[in-house]
Amino acid sequence: MRRWFILTLVVLIVAAVVERDRLVPYLPPALSAYLPAQDGGQGGSGGKGGGGRGRSQGGLVTVAVATAADGSLPILRDSIGWVRPVASTVLTSETAGTVAEIAVGDGAVVKAGDLVARLDDRSAGALVAKDEAAVARDQATLDAANDSLARIERLVASGAATSQAGDDARTAVRSATATVAVDRAALAADQVALDKTQVRAPFNGRLGVISPSLGTLVTPGTAIATLTQVSPVLAEFSLPENDLDLLQASLKAGTLQATIDPPGDSTPARTGPVVFIDNAIDQESGTIRLRARLGNDDGALVPGQSIAVRAQAGVESGLVLVPGVAVEPREDGSAVYVVGADNTVEVRPVTLALRVGDEAGLSAGLKAGERVVTEGQGGLRAGARVEVKEAAPQPADGGPVATADKPAEDKS
């Protein structure tokens, strides 16, 4: 039994030596210090040439470094949302009648004022024609009354006619004027009735299915088609109520943006301003509803479509930016390996404020201009000397890397 215990202990020690590089980042500093180096040396220049993985011929660990830089990062929040139309309505008949014309097809793109359908308008058209004739007739009577009044007023002025004749002429003019006004009101009412036989688009958009066919008898309120505005559209999503103050401040400042990513590869992501924050928090979910306005000239976004949303709720400035791979998680927080002027490594605790893509923003523990290890951390201990490979790695997404003279750009 004791022999098996000793054999197991030996195997564990060998495994610890072989896998030291993988174990060190996840162990407390006090424990990792007791693990022997792979080359059996003192972790400095005293090891044999051609030592462990990542070491140079002189026994130094070869590392890649990046220079920390002052900068800022966007504050991002992710959510799932849906595409909503800015405007959508069901086009209905306002009067009873038989469908005499379908002017467009199913799914047609129409502009405001375009004719969609027309009911039989012969009776309404006849009434309008009758009213127009009455207006013309009574307008002629009014014109004659005005001419007569002008003549009589001249006669009254010369003493050839009595004042009573003048009063009668003025009364005739007023009566004819009232008659014309009545005719015009009747014409306007019948013109409205005629217009109601035409179903027109109230705004630009895309139609759904045209419900009735030619010859269908419809009544007031019968649905003709659904019209939906397709550009711009709204992205509706929700975020935790804890972000409400930050969101409202960003909305007021005009910096609150949202980027949506539809499923599939054919529709590109697009960004637009957040234009609405709801006036109440959903008590069940503890979230607040927002809407962003997005361009959709290509019609790729369809109302009701699910989308991934990333909202930029603001920008956190005053950070020190480093590649995200330089920051290692520890039991008590985060740490980076700082390479000094003499190429000696220092394990530095840092405060991680944000991660955006391949960048990390630190709020404490590191200064701009200091060098941090981005590759080769596995074989490092505090106080070890390293050989620096100066080529700084580029982010996988092709984005900018912070350098001492060029802070990284904000990502949205």
C-alpha positions in Angstrom: 0.0 0.0 0.0 2.8 2.4 0.9 4.5 1.5 -2.4 1.4 2.6 -4.4 1.2 5.8 -2.4 4.9 6.6 -3.2 4.4 5.8 -6.8 1.3 8.0 -7.1 3.1 10.9 -5.4 6.0 10.5 -7.9 3.6 10.6 -10.8 1.9 13.7 -9.5 5.2 15.5 -9.0 6.3 14.6 -12.5 3.0 15.8 -13.9 3.3 19.1 -12.0 6.8 19.6 -13.5 5.7 18.7 -17.1 2.4 20.7 -17.0 3.8 23.6 -14.9 3.2 26.2 -17.7 -0.5 25.3 -17.8 -1.0 25.2 -14.0 0.8 28.4 -13.0 -1.8 30.9 -14.3 -4.6 29.2 -12.3 -2.7 28.8 -9.0 -2.3 31.3 -6.1 1.2 33.0 -6.3 2.2 31.5 -3.0 1.6 27.9 -4.3 3.0 28.4 -7.8 6.3 29.6 -6.3 6.8 26.0 -4.9 6.5 24.4 -8.3 9.9 23.6 -9.7 10.9 25.1 -13.1 10.8 22.7 -16.1 14.5 23.0 -16.6 15.3 22.3 -13.0 17.1 25.6 -12.6 16.3 28.7 -10.6 14.1 30.4 -13.2 16.9 32.8 -14.3 19.9 32.5 -16.5 21.4 29.6 -14.7 19.4 26.9 -16.6 20.9 24.7 -19.2 20.7 25.8 -22.8 17.7 24.5 -24.7 15.6 24.4 -21.6 11.8 24.2 -21.3 9.1 25.4 -23.7 9.2 29.2 -24.6 12.8 29.6 -23.5 15.7 31.0 -25.5 19.1 29.4 -25.9 20.3 31.3 -22.8 17.5 30.0 -20.6 15.4 33.2 -20.7 11.7 32.9 -21.3 10.8 34.6 -24.6 7.6 36.7 -24.4 5.6 39.1 -26.5 4.7 42.4 -25.0 2.4 45.3 -25.7 2.6 48.9 -24.4 -0.3 50.1 -22.3 -2.0 53.4 -23.5 -4.5 55.8 -22.1 -7.9 55.6 -23.8 -11.5 55.0 -23.4 -13.9 52.1 -24.2 -17.6 52.0 -25.1 -20.0 50.7 -22.4 -21.9 48.0 -24.2 -25.0 46.0 -23.3 -26.2 43.0 -25.2 -29.8 41.9 -25.6 -32.3 40.1 -27.9 -35.0 42.2 -29.6 -37.4 42.3 -32.5 -37.9 44.5 -35.5 -41.0 46.7 -35.2 -42.5 49.0 -37.9 -42.6 52.7 -37.4 -46.2 52.7 -38.7 -48.6 49.9 -39.6 -52.3 50.0 -40.4 -55.1 48.0 -41.9 -56.6 49.7 -44.9 -60.4 49.4 -44.7 -63.4 50.5 -46.8 -65.1 53.6 -45.5 -68.4 52.9 -47.4 -70.4 50.1 -48.8 -70.0 49.1 -52.4 -68.7 46.6 -54.9 -65.0 46.4 -55.6 -64.5 47.7 -59.1 -60.7 47.9 -59.3 -57.7 46.5 -57.6 -54.9 48.9 -58.5 -51.9 47.0 -57.0 -50.9 43.4 -56.3 -50.1 41.5 -53.2 -46.9 42.7 -51.5 -46.7 45.9 -53.6 -44.5 48.8 -52.5 -46.6 51.9 -52.5 -46.2 55.6 -51.8 -48.5 57.9 -49.8 -51.6 58.7 -51.9 -51.3 55.7 -54.3 -54.6 54.0 -55.2 -54.9 50.5 -53.7 -58.6 49.7 -54.5 -61.7 51.4 -55.9 -65.3 50.7 -55.3 -68.1 51.3 -57.8 -68.4 55.1 -57.8 -71.0 55.7 -60.5 -73.7 56.9 -58.1 -71.3 59.1 -56.1 -69.9 60.5 -59.3 -73.3 61.4 -60.5 -74.2 63.3 -57.3 -70.9 65.2 -57.6 -71.8 66.1 -61.3 -75.3 67.2 -60.2 -73.8 69.4 -57.4 -71.3 71.0 -59.8 -74.2 71.9 -62.2 -76.2 73.4 -59.4 -73.2 75.5 -58.3 -72.8 76.7 -61.9 -76.5 77.6 -62.2 -76.8 79.4 -58.9 -73.5 81.2 -59.5 -74.9 82.6 -62.7 -78.0 83.8 -60.8 -75.7 85.5 -58.3 -73.7 87.2 -61.0 -76.9 88.5 -62.6 -78.1 89.8 -59.2 -74.8 91.6 -58.7 -75.1 93.2 -62.1 -78.7 94.3 -61.4 -77.7 95.7 -58.0 -75.0 97.8 -59.6 -77.5 99.3 -62.2 -80.2 100.0 -59.6 -77.7 101.7 -57.3 -76.7 104.1 -60.1 -80.4 104.8 -60.8 -81.1 105.4 -57.1 -78.1 107.8 -57.0 -79.6 109.8 -60.0 -83.1 109.8 -58.5 -84.5 107.6 -61.3 -85.3 104.7 -58.9 -86.5 104.4 -55.4 -84.5 103.3 -52.4 -86.9 100.4 -52.1 -85.7 99.1 -55.4 -82.2 99.3 -54.1 -83.1 97.3 -51.0 -84.8 94.6 -53.1 -81.7 94.3 -55.3 -79.5 93.8 -52.3 -81.8 91.2 -50.9 -81.7 89.3 -54.1 -77.9 89.3 -54.1 -77.8 88.0 -50.5 -80.2 85.2 -51.3 -78.3 84.2 -54.4 -75.0 84.2 -52.4 -76.6 81.9 -49.8 -77.9 79.5 -52.4 -74.4 79.2 -54.0 -72.9 78.5 -50.5 -75.5 75.7 -50.0 -74.6 74.3 -53.4 -70.9 74.3 -52.6 -71.5 72.6 -49.3 -73.5 69.8 -51.0 -70.7 69.5 -53.6 -68.1 69.1 -50.8 -70.1 66.5 -49.0 -70.7 64.4 -52.1 -67.1 64.8 -53.1 -66.1 63.2 -49.7 -68.5 60.3 -50.4 -66.9 59.9 -53.8 -63.4 59.9 -52.3 -64.5 57.2 -49.9 -64.9 54.8 -52.8 -61.2 54.9 -53.2 -58.8 53.2 -50.8 -55.4 54.9 -50.9 -52.1 54.5 -49.0 -51.7 57.0 -46.1 -47.9 56.6 -46.1 -45.0 54.9 -47.9 -44.8 51.2 -47.2 -45.3 47.6 -48.3 -48.7 46.0 -48.6 -49.6 42.5 -47.5 -52.2 40.3 -49.1 -55.1 42.1 -50.9 -58.1 40.5 -49.2 -61.1 41.2 -51.5 -61.3 40.4 -55.2 -63.1 42.2 -58.0 -66.8 42.2 -57.6 -66.7 41.6 -53.8 -69.4 43.5 -51.9 -67.8 45.3 -49.0 -69.2 47.2 -46.1 -67.7 50.0 -44.0 -64.8 48.6 -42.0 -64.0 45.7 -44.4 -60.3 45.0 -44.4 -58.6 45.6 -47.8 -54.9 45.0 -47.0 -52.3 45.7 -44.3 -49.8 48.5 -45.0 -46.5 48.5 -43.1 -43.8 51.1 -43.3 -40.5 49.3 -44.1 -38.0 52.1 -43.9 -37.0 53.2 -41.4 -37.8 50.5 -38.8 -37.5 50.2 -35.1 -35.4 47.7 -33.1 -37.2 47.0 -29.8 -35.3 45.4 -27.0 -35.0 45.5 -23.2 -32.1 46.1 -20.8 -31.8 45.7 -17.0 -33.3 48.5 -14.8 -29.9 48.9 -13.1 -28.7 50.6 -16.4 -31.6 53.1 -16.4 -29.7 56.2 -15.1 -26.8 55.5 -17.6 -29.2 55.0 -20.5 -31.2 58.2 -19.7 -28.1 60.3 -19.5 -26.8 58.9 -22.8 -30.2 59.4 -24.5 -30.2 63.1 -23.3 -26.7 63.6 -24.6 -27.6 62.0 -27.9 -24.9 59.3 -27.6 -27.2 56.3 -27.0 -26.7 54.0 -30.0 -27.8 50.4 -30.9 -26.2 48.0 -33.3 -28.4 45.1 -34.5 -27.2 41.8 -36.0 -29.9 39.8 -37.8 -29.6 36.0 -38.1 -27.9 34.7 -41.2 -25.0 36.1 -43.3 -27.0 37.9 -46.0 -28.1 40.8 -43.9 -25.4 43.1 -42.6 -25.4 44.6 -39.2 -26.5 48.2 -38.9 -26.5 50.9 -36.3 -29.0 53.6 -35.3 -29.8 56.0 -32.5 -32.0 54.9 -29.6 -35.1 57.2 -29.8 -37.3 55.9 -27.0 -37.0 54.6 -23.4 -40.3 53.4 -21.9 -41.9 55.3 -19.0 -42.2 52.2 -16.8 -40.1 49.2 -15.8 -41.5 45.7 -16.3 -41.9 44.5 -12.8 -41.8 40.8 -13.7 -38.5 40.9 -15.6 -36.9 44.0 -14.0 -36.1 45.5 -17.4 -36.8 48.7 -19.3 -37.9 48.7 -23.0 -36.0 50.7 -25.6 -36.4 51.4 -29.3 -33.7 52.3 -31.9 -34.4 53.7 -35.3 -32.7 51.9 -38.2 -32.4 52.5 -41.9 -33.9 49.7 -44.0 -33.8 51.0 -47.6 -32.9 47.5 -48.8 -36.0 46.0 -47.1 -33.8 43.3 -45.5 -35.3 43.8 -42.0 -38.8 42.4 -41.7 -41.2 43.4 -38.9 -41.4 40.7 -36.3 -37.9 39.4 -37.1 -35.7 38.5 -34.1 -32.4 40.3 -33.8 -29.3 40.4 -31.6 -28.9 43.9 -30.2 -25.8 45.6 -28.7 -26.5 49.0 -27.2 -23.7 51.5 -26.6 -24.9 53.1 -23.3 -22.0 55.5 -23.1 -18.2 55.7 -23.0 -15.9 55.1 -20.0 -12.8 57.3 -20.2 -9.7 57.5 -18.1 -8.8 53.9 -18.7 -5.5 52.2 -19.4 -5.9 50.0 -22.5 -4.1 46.7 -23.0 -4.8 43.6 -25.1 -7.3 41.4 -23.3 -4.9 38.4 -23.4 -2.5 40.3 -21.1 -5.0 40.2 -18.2 -5.2 37.0 -16.2 -7.9 36.1 -13.8 -6.8 35.4 -10.2 -8.7 34.3 -7.1 -8.4 37.8 -5.7 -9.1 39.7 -9.0 -7.0 40.2 -12.1 -3.3 40.6 -12.7 -0.8 41.4 -15.5 2.8 40.6 -16.0 4.7 43.9 -16.3 8.1 43.9 -17.9 10.5 46.5 -16.5 13.3 48.4 -18.2 15.8 45.6 -17.2 13.4 43.0 -18.7 12.5 41.7 -15.2 8.9 40.5 -14.7 6.6 41.9 -12.0 3.2 40.4 -11.3 0.9 43.4 -10.9 -2.6 43.2 -9.5 -5.0 45.4 -11.6 -8.6 46.5 -11.6 -10.4 45.4 -14.8 -13.2 47.9 -15.7 -14.3 46.8 -19.2 -13.6 44.2 -21.9 -14.6 45.1 -25.4 -13.6 42.7 -28.1 -9.8 42.0 -27.8 -9.2 45.0 -25.6 -9.3 45.4 -21.8 -9.7 48.7 -20.0 -8.0 48.9 -16.6 -9.0 51.5 -14.0 -6.2 50.9 -11.6 -2.8 49.1 -11.2 -1.1 50.0 -14.5 0.1 53.2 -16.1 0.3 54.2 -19.8 3.7 53.4 -21.3 4.3 50.2 -19.2 4.9 47.0 -21.0 2.7 43.9 -20.4 3.2 40.3 -21.4 0.7 39.1 -24.1 2.3 35.8 -24.9 4.5 33.4 -22.9 3.0 34.0 -19.4 3.0 30.3 -18.7 6.7 30.1 -17.7 6.9 33.3 -15.7 7.3 34.1 -12.1 7.8 37.4 -10.3 11.4 38.6 -10.6 12.2 36.4 -13.6 14.2 37.9 -16.5 12.8 37.6 -20.0 13.7 38.0 -23.6 11.3 40.4 -25.2 9.8 39.8 -28.7 8.7 43.3 -29.6 6.1 42.4 -32.2 2.7 43.2 -30.6 -0.1 40.9 -31.5 -3.0 42.4 -33.6 -6.6 41.8 -32.5 -8.4 38.9 -34.2 -11.1 41.3 -35.6 -8.6 43.6 -37.2 -9.3 46.4 -34.8 -6.8 48.9 -33.5 -4.3 48.1 -30.8 -3.4 50.6 -28.1 0.2 51.8 -28.3 2.1 54.4 -26.3 1.6 57.0 -29.0 -1.8 55.9 -30.5 -4.7 55.1 -28.1 -7.1 52.6 -29.3 -10.3 53.9 -30.9 -13.7 53.4 -29.3 -15.7 50.5 -30.6 -19.4 50.8 -31.0 
